[in-house]
Amino acid sequence: MSTPGFTAQTITPYTYTWRQRIAVTGYTLTPESSTDLINWTPLSAPIASRIFHGDGTESITIPLPLPYPKQFIRLHLTTTE
């Protein structure tokens, strides 16, 4: 099963980047973090950069909280329709 509008994600030290389709509606993507893969907390960081690729997609980068001994990041997809 593919996720509509979501194509790729990258984690580099202290940033998280994902690529998504611009014109797709009906869902929201929320970056979340966890230290145990059980309890997830939405990341409320402001967008650090937004790059439009000219092919109907954009890459969004947000800063990550300072590192923990271990930290997991995911995108949580919620339908809005």
Secondary structure, 3 states (H helix, E strand, C coil): CCCCCEEEEEEECCEEEEEEECCCCCEEEEEEEECCCCCCEECCCCCCEEEECCCCEEEEEEECCCCCCCCEEEEEEEECC
